Amino acid sequence: HCSQIQTSSLQGDDNIQSMLVGTVMRKIKSRTWKKQRYFKLQDDCMTIWYKSKKAGNATSTFSVSDVEAVREGHQSEVLLSIADEFPPERCFTLVFRSRRGNLDLVAESAEEAQSWIRGMRKLIENLENMGEREKLDQWIGDWFRKADKNNDGRMNFREVRDLLKMMNVDMNEHHAHRLFTMADKSQSGTLEDDEFVLFYKMLTQREDVLRVFQEYSGDGQKLSQNDLEDFLREEQLEGSDTQQHAKQLIERYEPSDTAKLLNAMTFDGFLMYLGSTEGSIFNPRRRGVYQDMSQPLCHYFISSSHNTYLMEDQLRGQSSVEGYIRALNRGCRCVEVDCWDGANGEPIVYHGHTLTSKILFKDVVSAVGKYAFKVSEYPVILSIENHCGVEQQRVMAQHLNHILGDKLLKSTLDGKAPIRLPSPEDLKGKILVKAKKIGGLEESFNGTAEDSLTGDNDHAERLFDRSTLYLPLPQSRRSPVFSFSSPTWFLGNSNVLVSCLFMPQKSKQRLSKELSDCVVYCKSVHFSSFKHSRIHSKFYEVASFTESKARKQLREAGAEFVHHNSRQLTRVYPSGFRTDSSNFNPQEMWNVGCQIVALNFQTAGEGMDLNDGLFSQNGHCGYVLKPSFMREAEKRFDPEIPQKLDGYKPVTLSIQVISGQQLPKVNIKEDSIVDPLVRVEIHGVPMDNAKQETRYIENNGFNPVWYDTLRFTIHAPGLAVVRFVVEDYDKTSKNDFVGQYTLPFSCMQQGYRHIHLLSRDGTVIPPSSLFVHIRIAGLE
């Protein structure tokens, strides 16, 4: 039943068989919206089709490749809201990649639910295990089925021509017809499934790769092992053990057994290698955790999210626990929780004073506890914006302790007063709370904190009460002498003249000891100046800056900022004016060593591309070690003048953009074809920021060829991030975005490489790619 591309492992699977027959399930959108739908797996074993039970209603489909995970039971807010109506064993959630909403379903029985849960997981696993060639065949097959309007499994020339338009190919009709006739082996005037695959392969003949292959091939037919070693050494600049590597590549990518016996690689094998992860621009040795994880937390960039509970904009958007799950599943290690007093004594999370919806604090803590360490075992920081009264703060502390249990870090690691921050390695599997704290970390060790906090003394629970000024009085009795709410001059009995400003938005806030005790290494403090911090601040204190305040500091005192961040953590978050949840460019903040640069994960674009790019290395674990010149306090690195650094070594990067393959369509309009251009952007210290573009190629998104070379000088390679953007050129309006790929400069491989493009959402769009040649030279 399943298409020939699907492996035999699906053939005898009972769950898949029952999905192919189809099932009636309830699609749930809210407590009140619960509608029956008929769901069925299509024969291609790749597409799920569903329609309303009422005749005449439109049908919908989605691809199995769009589904990231299947969650059993009541694991979404929607299903939790109807938990009293349907038992968990009949419920499940399909979670989609990118930013598409989840699909919450209730089956008629627990057995039917299990059939779909297991079947979907099998299909997802099957897709993940496919090789590059199978994926390409799968992709071609999908297009064939889309275009085969009368479902007879064959296509005439007119249908093929229309399909080429859909696939972003605008080609000479005569040339297309010639290839069509060659592929029509059965001479029936139509192409069947496998004939179409042949036609497609002739159409996509890679002249650019053939040129390279023939340059290194002794006989123009194959690469001997020696030929391949020469290629790896001279082009790919692989110095060590090329002999061993050439052997492995032949073993891994050569489809012909005959060639394998000769220790040789055919053109097909060469193409497979160049299209694989090893042939990609990203160095495979940088994929796993390769950095030293035993340095203090402040020596790492930490993937961080802002207003994590929001799924859309800052004013009316939906708040959702899903925001936390998605961020954590993307490797985010610092999430934000905005807490306010809620009804029935239960604290709530939402964007205060706006119309965004509200969720329970305890539901957020449960989601964080459950998903914190699914993709990374390194610590998660809960950044708490606390607007609650003392009573509900006590409830927050109870939830944190009760729900997180041993995962919550409640005391310093060795029970002694520390002198520096622990490392990600030390804190594996731990959740840290970042919030205000009564007193410091030291008091917990010398017993002073306990005394001052006993009883119901009003002051014991008041934290840095910013609206009240305390003056020293005799008998060390402390009492509020002057209140900011009436700006006046006051002459105290110690003859000190005090001048004060009115600060209406800083209201008194009392802090519960229980919540304060949950804060260990991340005490939120107000920032006054770098000089003040140098003298007074403690390594466990974290200051937060809005992007504009951070920008002011980095322009006026970049080197000071770097120095400050070599010993303590700093959080930077988007300005309150970004009501659309847009993002600033995080690179500016990384340039001065800010670790917790919080972005709106729900918003696609350059900011998130750079964040995904930086954190794509080191096992996607959410921590990236800062360059050594930012960790050593005595180095005095200034991002404005990188050439002053000891061991300053600029490099030149030259990128020849050779060709593009199967770029996705931008406009759904039938007759529009992409006019692609490639822009390469360097993001780094101010001197390194640069953008260059290739020419645009008219009417060819299918196999455009450029051979354009772009050159850059990079002064601080340790901080640079490189972004490749493909756009559809438009002379009358703004170019349309086609795809992008971003990676740290330090993770680039040299030589002939493919760049596998990502969509605006950061998800893969197979088989779209760019083919490039990379050279990096040190400027001596």
VOGU-3710 file (C-alpha; in Angstrom, 3 decimals, decimal comma):
1> hcsqiqtssl> 0,000/0,000/0,000  2,740/2,458/0,988  4,686/4,060/-1,883  7,753/2,144/-3,032  10,045/4,637/-1,360  8,772/3,760/2,098  10,727/0,909/3,616  9,296/-2,545/4,109  9,256/-1,992/7,874  5,948/-0,139/7,406
11> qgddniqsml> 4,334/-2,855/5,301  3,250/-5,277/8,009  2,631/-2,705/10,731  -0,899/-3,003/12,173  -0,964/0,610/13,392  -0,055/1,908/9,929  -2,688/-0,376/8,373  -5,441/1,030/10,598  -4,265/4,606/9,846  -4,558/3,776/6,105
21> vgtvmrkiks> -8,170/2,684/6,709  -8,911/5,885/8,627  -10,511/6,855/11,940  -13,067/9,328/13,241  -11,622/11,490/16,043  -12,530/14,730/17,763  -10,398/17,761/16,941  -10,341/20,013/20,037  -9,660/23,752/19,912  -11,102/24,814/23,288
31> rtwkkqryfk> -13,542/23,691/25,990  -16,389/24,627/23,664  -14,933/23,824/20,191  -14,881/20,030/19,767  -15,679/18,742/16,280  -15,580/15,291/14,741  -13,239/14,790/11,820  -12,331/11,799/9,691  -8,527/11,272/9,663  -6,744/9,004/7,186
41> lqddcmtiwy> -3,163/8,271/6,202  -2,759/8,581/2,403  -1,267/5,725/0,385  2,047/7,577/0,109  2,466/7,039/3,884  3,580/10,660/3,987  0,380/12,690/4,105  -2,476/12,785/6,617  -5,796/13,826/5,124  -8,810/14,863/7,170
51> kskkagnats> -12,277/16,203/6,547  -15,422/17,188/8,379  -18,086/14,492/8,747  -20,547/16,826/7,039  -20,485/16,196/3,295  -19,251/18,963/1,052  -16,866/20,475/3,580  -13,304/21,209/2,503  -10,605/18,695/3,321  -7,209/19,493/4,812
61> tfsvsdveav> -3,874/17,712/4,676  -0,521/17,900/6,421  2,717/16,051/5,855  4,196/13,623/8,372  7,489/15,503/7,913  5,849/18,594/9,477  5,181/16,730/12,731  7,940/17,027/15,309  6,524/14,914/18,129  3,459/13,109/19,449
71> reghqsevll> 2,499/13,745/23,076  0,256/11,258/24,873  -2,498/12,165/27,322  -3,415/15,603/28,643  -0,210/17,401/27,746  -1,515/20,608/26,211  -3,521/23,403/27,776  -6,468/22,634/25,511  -6,580/18,964/26,551  -6,017/19,860/30,206
81> siadefpper> -9,056/22,138/29,997  -11,278/19,171/29,008  -9,563/16,619/31,298  -12,823/16,050/33,186  -14,581/15,069/29,943  -12,150/12,712/28,185  -9,698/10,315/29,885  -5,973/10,817/29,113  -5,601/7,433/27,398  -7,894/8,623/24,572
91> cftlvfrsrr> -6,097/11,961/24,104  -2,945/12,965/22,227  -1,334/16,042/20,679  0,521/16,358/17,368  3,238/19,005/17,711  4,264/20,681/14,456  7,651/22,050/13,512  8,122/25,804/13,159  5,380/28,009/14,549  2,273/26,146/13,406
101> gnldlvaesa> -0,276/25,489/16,182  -0,614/22,020/17,698  -3,369/19,596/16,762  -5,209/18,222/19,838  -7,170/15,015/19,237  -9,458/12,678/21,175  -9,959/9,154/19,781  -13,113/7,064/20,345  -11,132/4,471/22,336  -7,756/4,056/24,034
111> eeaqswirgm> -6,853/1,399/21,385  -7,490/3,796/18,495  -5,487/6,504/20,228  -2,554/4,083/20,672  -2,778/3,072/17,001  -2,288/6,684/15,915  0,321/7,499/18,573  2,485/4,478/17,715  1,834/4,736/13,978  2,784/8,433/13,835
121> rklienlenm> 5,951/7,806/15,850  6,898/4,976/13,490  6,378/7,204/10,429  8,429/10,032/11,983  11,253/7,643/12,907  11,153/6,138/9,415  11,595/9,589/7,875  14,493/10,455/10,188  16,329/7,284/9,196  16,075/7,933/5,456
131> gerekldqwi> 19,289/8,539/3,540  19,846/11,657/1,386  19,003/9,786/-1,835  15,761/8,340/-0,419  14,772/11,809/0,816  15,319/13,229/-2,669  13,329/10,399/-4,294  10,608/10,979/-1,706  10,538/14,693/-2,546  10,315/14,026/-6,281
141> gdwfrkadkn> 7,547/11,472/-5,680  5,589/14,035/-3,630  5,687/16,523/-6,522  4,662/13,815/-8,983  1,591/12,964/-6,904  0,708/16,670/-6,484  0,743/17,171/-10,243  -0,940/13,917/-11,249  -4,369/15,533/-11,294  -6,364/12,457/-12,429
151> ndgrmnfrev> -4,436/10,047/-10,157  -3,632/7,581/-12,933  0,072/7,379/-11,991  1,272/8,833/-15,321  1,816/12,336/-16,712  1,734/13,719/-20,230  4,059/16,490/-21,402  1,593/19,289/-20,622  1,220/18,060/-17,017  5,000/17,790/-16,708
161> rdllkmmnvd> 5,438/21,347/-18,016  2,942/22,660/-15,422  4,720/20,670/-12,733  8,061/22,282/-13,652  6,459/25,696/-13,059  5,276/24,507/-9,634  8,808/23,309/-8,901  10,281/26,733/-9,718  11,716/25,740/-13,104  11,310/27,955/-16,115
171> mnehhahrlf> 12,902/26,075/-18,961  13,143/26,021/-22,693  10,165/23,970/-23,896  12,189/22,310/-26,663  14,885/21,188/-24,179  12,244/19,915/-21,738  10,501/17,957/-24,506  13,765/16,322/-25,586  14,428/15,134/-21,988  10,797/13,987/-21,703
181> tmadksqsgt> 11,165/11,759/-24,781  14,452/10,316/-23,469  12,874/9,494/-20,097  9,770/7,939/-21,687  11,360/4,482/-21,929  7,994/2,770/-22,517  7,309/5,222/-25,402  3,757/5,707/-24,161  3,799/9,502/-24,486  3,493/9,701/-20,690
191> leddefvlfy> 5,918/9,355/-17,791  5,249/6,879/-14,991  6,580/7,251/-11,445  10,107/5,893/-12,046  10,347/7,463/-15,537  9,561/10,818/-13,971  12,383/10,315/-11,431  14,732/9,656/-14,375  13,451/12,773/-16,181  14,015/14,822/-13,030
201> kmltqredvl> 17,590/13,524/-12,661  18,421/14,419/-16,277  16,916/17,812/-15,683  19,051/18,395/-12,606  22,320/17,197/-14,111  24,908/18,939/-11,919  27,356/20,433/-14,447  29,008/22,408/-11,617  29,854/19,248/-9,656  30,776/17,334/-12,804
211> rvfqeysgdg> 33,388/19,986/-13,569  35,059/19,411/-10,152  34,751/15,623/-10,487  36,467/15,604/-13,879  39,244/17,870/-12,684  40,281/15,233/-10,103  39,326/12,043/-11,976  42,184/10,259/-13,755  39,934/8,731/-16,426  36,904/11,054/-16,338
221> qklsqndled> 34,728/8,091/-15,210  35,578/7,613/-11,551  37,745/8,857/-8,692  40,290/6,276/-7,568  41,074/6,307/-3,874  44,191/8,356/-4,675  42,166/10,858/-6,727  39,748/11,243/-3,826  42,629/11,718/-1,347  44,052/14,474/-3,571
231> flreeqlegs> 40,652/16,164/-3,616  40,285/15,957/0,188  43,784/17,328/0,721  43,924/20,062/-1,938  40,317/21,296/-2,021  38,723/20,324/1,278  41,974/21,107/3,144  41,737/18,007/5,297  45,239/17,521/6,586  45,009/14,491/8,807
241> dtqqhakqli> 44,642/10,902/7,613  43,023/11,549/4,232  43,667/7,910/3,312  41,393/6,612/6,055  38,780/9,277/5,325  38,692/8,544/1,574  38,091/4,846/2,380  35,205/5,749/4,719  33,589/8,076/2,169  33,616/5,396/-0,546
251> eryepsdtak> 32,169/2,902/1,921  29,480/5,346/3,061  28,338/7,131/-0,106  29,226/5,036/-3,165  26,032/3,362/-4,481  27,788/1,019/-6,934  29,141/-2,225/-5,460  31,472/-2,633/-8,447  33,081/0,738/-7,773  33,366/-0,126/-4,066
261> llnamtfdgf> 35,297/-3,293/-4,922  37,714/-1,122/-6,934  38,021/1,323/-3,986  36,686/4,000/-6,297  33,919/6,598/-6,325  31,580/7,249/-9,252  30,053/10,634/-10,026  26,852/9,546/-8,229  28,821/8,708/-5,094  30,698/12,013/-5,287
271> lmylgstegs> 27,413/13,893/-5,549  26,028/11,952/-2,569  29,105/12,812/-0,474  28,936/16,519/-1,332  25,221/16,615/-0,473  25,703/14,838/2,881  26,366/16,332/6,330  30,103/15,686/5,816  30,000/17,662/2,595  28,081/20,498/4,233
281> ifnprrrgvy> 29,558/23,825/5,269  29,167/23,016/8,993  32,146/21,184/10,493  30,810/17,859/11,883  33,439/17,959/14,656  31,685/21,024/16,071  28,252/19,402/16,120  28,523/17,539/19,432  29,557/19,056/22,789  33,230/19,843/22,105
291> qdmsqplchy> 33,870/22,802/24,417  35,207/22,881/27,982  32,060/22,905/30,153  33,854/23,286/33,496  34,306/27,091/33,543  32,151/29,528/35,571  28,664/30,202/34,114  29,621/33,793/33,260  32,150/32,490/30,699  29,396/31,199/28,393
301> fissshntyl> 26,824/32,680/26,054  23,493/31,191/27,193  20,556/30,698/24,824  17,788/32,817/26,411  14,157/33,622/25,764  12,124/36,746/26,598  8,436/36,640/27,636  8,605/32,896/27,021  4,887/32,481/27,741  3,819/34,576/24,734
311> medqlrgqss> 3,002/32,874/21,442  2,365/36,108/19,498  2,566/39,842/20,222  3,004/41,625/23,545  -0,421/43,264/23,827  -3,149/40,832/22,868  -1,316/37,560/22,213  -2,062/34,201/23,728  -0,041/33,120/26,785  0,741/29,440/26,723
321> vegyiralnr> 2,746/26,743/28,456  3,573/25,627/24,892  5,902/28,651/24,637  8,115/27,126/27,361  8,059/23,650/25,824  9,040/24,980/22,392  11,828/27,183/23,717  13,307/24,379/25,861  13,081/21,967/22,932  15,103/24,444/20,873
331> gcrcvevdcw> 17,910/24,328/23,443  16,933/27,535/25,288  18,470/27,561/28,808  16,969/30,708/30,340  13,208/31,276/30,307  11,251/34,233/31,669  8,266/33,983/34,015  6,195/37,130/34,702  4,276/36,424/37,939  1,225/38,270/39,259
341> dgangepivy> -1,292/37,647/42,049  -4,095/35,440/40,732  -7,507/34,317/41,959  -7,919/31,625/44,664  -4,444/32,311/46,004  -2,801/30,882/42,847  -0,107/33,053/41,158  -0,575/33,570/37,404  1,781/34,263/34,511  1,032/36,841/31,811
351> hghtltskil> 2,270/40,141/30,375  1,065/42,508/33,103  -1,358/45,350/32,314  -2,111/43,983/28,809  -4,820/41,857/27,249  -2,643/38,775/26,847  -4,252/35,632/28,273  -3,197/34,225/31,666  -1,784/30,853/32,702  -1,083/29,330/36,124
361> fkdvvsavgk> 2,430/29,613/37,566  2,290/25,985/38,703  1,540/24,816/35,117  4,605/26,703/33,883  6,794/25,118/36,580  5,444/21,646/35,667  6,225/22,166/31,971  9,728/23,433/32,771  10,341/20,491/35,115  9,234/18,066/32,428
371> yafkvseypv> 11,042/19,526/29,407  14,102/21,238/30,921  16,567/18,460/30,147  15,077/16,748/27,088  17,586/18,241/24,622  20,362/19,439/26,945  21,473/18,281/30,369  22,986/21,665/31,265  21,280/23,988/33,777  18,111/25,967/33,117
381> ilsienhcgv> 17,666/29,428/34,633  14,140/30,535/35,574  14,194/34,324/35,311  11,338/35,405/37,580  9,721/38,837/37,238  7,957/38,917/40,574  4,923/41,208/40,940  3,186/39,105/43,617  2,385/39,923/47,223  4,083/37,978/50,035
391> eqqrvmaqhl> 1,297/35,398/50,341  1,422/34,274/46,728  5,233/34,433/46,755  5,052/31,750/49,455  2,811/29,713/47,139  5,367/30,183/44,309  8,120/28,864/46,573  5,962/25,859/47,520  5,295/25,048/43,838  8,984/25,363/42,947
401> nhilgdkllk> 10,013/23,046/45,778  7,174/20,585/45,418  7,053/20,262/41,608  10,781/20,466/40,822  12,018/18,517/43,857  15,719/17,643/43,509  15,989/19,484/40,180  15,663/22,816/42,009  19,015/24,150/43,208  18,349/25,137/46,846
411> stldgkapir> 21,845/25,707/48,213  25,424/26,195/47,074  26,956/23,052/45,649  29,398/22,071/48,383  27,587/23,780/51,240  30,464/26,294/51,632  30,521/29,972/50,803  31,683/30,026/47,156  34,003/32,590/45,603  32,890/32,232/41,990
421> lpspedlkgk> 30,010/30,908/39,899  29,837/27,137/39,365  30,110/25,671/35,846  27,468/24,199/33,517  29,132/20,830/34,193  28,715/21,273/37,994  25,055/22,220/37,532  23,928/19,482/35,139  20,254/18,608/35,633  19,648/21,631/37,915
431> ilvkakkigg> 17,110/24,451/37,620  18,269/27,802/39,044  15,954/30,615/40,084  16,989/34,144/39,135  15,057/36,660/41,233  15,431/39,213/44,030  16,897/37,937/47,293  17,017/39,196/50,874  20,645/39,829/51,779  23,493/37,990/50,077
441> leesfngtae> 24,810/34,482/49,680  27,340/34,985/52,470  24,692/35,510/55,152  23,428/31,959/54,675  26,844/30,774/55,874  27,567/33,031/58,819  24,095/32,789/60,300  23,264/36,510/60,144  20,422/36,246/57,669  18,331/34,028/59,893
451> dsltgdndha> 18,262/36,469/62,806  17,195/39,463/60,811  14,401/37,520/59,180  12,645/35,932/62,116  9,219/36,903/63,380  6,723/39,125/61,670  8,974/42,135/61,512  7,751/44,247/58,630  11,276/45,053/57,457  12,365/41,468/57,339
461> erlfdrstly> 10,359/40,956/54,190  11,114/44,246/52,529  13,695/44,137/49,821  15,719/47,202/48,795  12,563/49,161/49,278  13,273/51,623/46,481  10,573/54,042/47,529  11,919/54,547/51,024  15,249/55,858/52,218  16,682/54,632/55,510
471> lplpqsrrsp> 19,024/56,887/57,483  21,186/55,608/60,316  19,707/56,564/63,700  21,018/56,056/67,241  20,678/52,552/68,785  20,904/51,249/65,205  17,127/51,433/65,139  16,188/51,666/61,441  13,067/53,450/60,404  11,850/55,202/57,297
481> vfsfssptwf> 12,789/58,804/57,673  11,963/60,047/54,251  9,602/58,864/51,580  10,107/59,431/47,848  6,402/59,900/47,413  6,731/63,518/48,613  9,880/64,962/47,077  11,271/67,391/49,668  14,550/68,181/51,378  15,149/66,708/54,791
491> lgnsnvlvsc> 17,902/67,420/57,307  18,430/64,239/59,351  19,811/64,161/62,906  23,119/63,069/61,440  23,214/66,421/59,600  23,158/64,753/56,196  21,351/66,602/53,453  19,352/64,229/51,325  18,065/65,077/47,861  15,603/62,668/46,328
501> lfmpqkskqr> 13,692/62,122/43,121  10,116/61,048/42,723  9,921/57,499/41,273  6,254/56,588/41,078  6,644/53,278/39,237  8,855/51,727/41,943  6,326/50,668/44,530  7,272/49,023/47,819  7,741/45,338/47,428  8,011/42,915/50,250
511> lskelsdcvv> 9,713/39,631/49,688  8,906/36,310/51,281  11,812/34,494/52,871  10,663/31,228/51,268  10,974/32,602/47,717  14,189/34,436/48,591  15,688/31,123/49,738  15,082/29,619/46,277  17,613/32,110/44,859  21,217/30,907/45,102
521> ycksvhfssf> 23,620/31,935/42,328  21,416/34,414/40,430  20,370/37,347/42,610  18,686/40,106/40,566  20,135/43,519/41,372  19,826/47,054/40,066  22,791/48,255/37,970  24,245/51,658/38,811  27,651/51,799/37,087  30,618/49,626/36,119
531> khsrihskfy> 32,744/51,433/38,694  30,223/50,662/41,437  30,073/47,021/40,296  33,858/46,704/40,272  34,036/47,756/43,905  30,815/46,435/45,420  29,129/43,782/43,328  29,257/40,074/44,055  29,837/37,340/41,458  26,303/35,950/42,018
541> evasfteska> 24,539/39,246/41,266  22,808/39,595/37,900  21,915/42,975/36,417  19,309/43,297/33,659  19,439/45,878/30,877  16,899/46,845/28,234  18,493/46,786/24,787  18,754/50,616/24,687  20,442/50,829/28,087  22,858/48,042/27,078
551> rkqlreagae> 23,588/49,840/23,783  24,386/53,074/25,608  26,858/51,239/27,875  28,502/49,272/25,083  29,060/52,450/23,049  30,431/54,448/25,971  32,364/51,731/27,783  32,711/48,581/25,688  35,898/47,318/27,351  34,401/47,962/30,823
561> fvhhnsrqlt> 31,331/45,951/29,841  33,480/43,014/28,639  35,421/43,148/31,918  32,215/43,240/33,996  30,900/40,186/32,099  34,089/38,224/32,708  33,066/37,899/36,377  29,269/38,044/36,545  26,142/37,444/34,496  24,227/40,119/32,581
571> rvypsgfrtd> 20,767/39,805/31,059  19,653/41,970/28,113  16,032/42,003/26,932  14,043/43,692/24,122  12,686/47,198/24,576  9,096/47,571/25,805  8,321/49,414/22,575  8,620/46,166/20,603  4,925/45,390/21,058  5,044/43,238/17,892
581> ssnfnpqemw> 7,529/40,900/19,643  10,258/41,766/17,122  13,907/41,215/18,094  17,047/43,334/18,259  20,354/42,085/16,835  21,870/39,950/19,638  25,383/40,157/18,150  25,979/43,650/19,582  25,371/42,267/23,073  27,529/39,167/22,552
591> nvgcqivaln> 30,347/41,476/21,383  30,649/42,798/24,948  30,240/39,354/26,510  26,605/39,598/27,718  25,590/36,026/28,437  21,797/36,086/28,804  20,653/37,872/25,641  16,900/37,241/25,747  14,990/37,110/22,458  11,357/36,541/21,496
601> fqtagegmdl> 11,709/32,912/20,380  8,246/33,074/18,813  9,364/35,652/16,218  11,230/34,569/13,069  13,846/36,800/11,451  17,475/37,893/11,612  17,687/38,002/15,434  16,550/34,390/15,868  18,622/33,247/12,858  21,752/34,573/14,585
611> ndglfsqngh> 20,731/32,983/17,886  20,042/29,613/16,215  23,313/29,978/14,296  25,496/30,679/17,338  23,911/27,871/19,364  23,909/25,313/16,507  27,388/24,276/17,679  28,398/22,459/20,871  25,653/19,844/20,757  22,834/22,420/20,613
621> cgyvlkpsfm> 23,219/22,398/24,402  22,404/26,100/24,888  25,861/27,051/26,222  28,715/28,355/24,050  32,097/29,178/25,589  33,099/32,811/25,050  36,444/33,456/23,289  39,377/33,431/25,752  39,963/37,199/25,362  36,521/37,808/26,896
631> reaekrfdpe> 37,044/35,476/29,839  40,366/36,808/31,084  39,842/40,029/33,004  43,358/41,343/32,286  42,920/41,123/28,486  40,856/44,365/28,262  39,259/43,488/24,934  37,423/46,399/23,304  35,029/45,377/20,503  35,443/48,821/18,902
641> ipqkldgykp> 39,214/48,273/18,426  39,855/44,524/18,066  43,290/45,164/16,537  44,602/46,243/19,961  44,268/42,703/21,297  47,337/40,561/22,009  47,572/37,843/19,391  45,362/39,871/17,011  45,077/37,838/13,796  42,604/38,986/11,150
651> vtlsiqvisg> 41,645/36,577/8,372  40,231/36,891/4,855  37,213/34,849/3,935  36,449/34,320/0,267  33,240/32,621/-0,764  32,563/31,610/-4,323  28,808/31,191/-4,679  28,601/28,593/-7,443  24,979/27,458/-7,764  21,594/26,898/-6,135
661> qqlpkvnike> 19,406/23,787/-6,138  15,605/23,551/-5,998  14,958/26,834/-4,230  11,415/26,959/-2,826  8,785/29,108/-4,517  7,979/32,381/-2,819  4,839/33,368/-4,670  2,129/30,797/-4,981  1,109/32,487/-8,267  1,289/29,772/-10,928
671> dsivdplvrv> 3,453/31,611/-13,411  5,904/33,321/-11,075  9,442/31,953/-10,931  12,130/33,134/-8,527  14,917/35,537/-9,642  17,372/34,473/-6,954  20,368/36,312/-5,521  22,553/35,306/-2,572  23,608/37,737/0,140  26,374/36,843/2,559
681> eihgvpmdna> 26,334/38,765/5,854  29,096/38,853/8,449  27,861/39,703/11,965  30,564/40,428/14,512  32,409/43,377/16,063  31,513/46,703/14,368  34,576/46,558/12,052  33,509/43,132/10,784  29,862/43,850/10,027  29,495/43,561/6,241
691> kqetryienn> 27,109/42,397/3,522  27,760/41,477/-0,104  25,497/40,089/-2,825  25,776/38,055/-5,998  23,992/39,095/-9,198  20,410/37,923/-9,521  19,576/35,188/-12,022  16,396/35,693/-14,027  13,608/33,132/-13,826  15,472/30,225/-12,307
701> gfnpvwydtl> 14,907/28,967/-8,804  15,628/25,441/-9,896  19,308/25,363/-10,755  20,654/28,935/-10,913  24,408/29,260/-11,528  26,437/32,293/-10,384  30,165/31,594/-9,943  30,366/34,961/-8,101  33,110/35,493/-5,501  32,558/37,581/-2,341
711> rftihapgla> 35,495/38,582/-0,085  35,565/39,716/3,555  38,189/40,644/6,124  37,379/39,461/9,641  39,203/41,107/12,575  37,661/39,156/15,469  36,971/35,703/13,989  36,163/34,272/17,453  32,972/36,368/17,586  31,862/36,326/13,939
721> vvrfvvedyd> 28,668/34,664/12,741  28,039/34,185/8,988  24,533/34,336/7,494  23,663/33,260/3,962  20,361/34,674/2,677  18,650/33,838/-0,601  16,169/36,410/-1,888  13,880/36,766/-4,869  15,031/39,969/-6,598  12,319/42,528/-7,255
731> ktskndfvgq> 13,180/45,811/-8,928  9,989/47,579/-7,847  9,593/46,477/-4,224  11,437/44,810/-1,361  13,010/41,463/-2,259  11,151/38,410/-0,970  12,891/36,064/1,460  13,536/32,579/0,019  15,752/30,813/2,582  18,734/31,268/4,888
741> ytlpfscmqq> 21,470/29,464/6,788  23,507/30,878/9,672  26,560/29,435/11,416  29,501/30,542/13,578  32,564/31,463/11,490  34,596/29,040/13,639  32,407/26,117/12,474  32,905/26,636/8,720  34,597/23,968/6,623  36,710/25,000/3,658
751> gyrhihllsr> 36,526/23,693/0,106  33,486/22,686/-1,979  30,465/22,640/0,325  26,685/22,533/0,220  24,615/24,844/2,403  21,242/23,270/3,252  18,791/26,148/3,437  16,308/26,781/6,239  12,903/28,446/6,067  12,035/31,684/7,842
761> dgtvippssl> 11,091/29,507/10,816  14,486/27,850/10,995  13,219/24,459/9,760  14,788/22,551/6,865  13,398/22,881/3,322  14,827/19,825/1,560  16,294/19,583/-0,987  17,010/23,339/-1,276  20,694/24,150/-1,120  23,538/26,368/-2,285
771> fvhiriagle> 26,839/25,038/-3,597  29,858/27,142/-2,635  33,650/27,083/-2,443  35,195/28,481/0,759  38,751/29,708/1,429  40,042/31,261/4,640  43,485/32,857/4,669  45,385/34,443/7,560  46,519/37,991/6,803  50,133/37,987/7,830
//
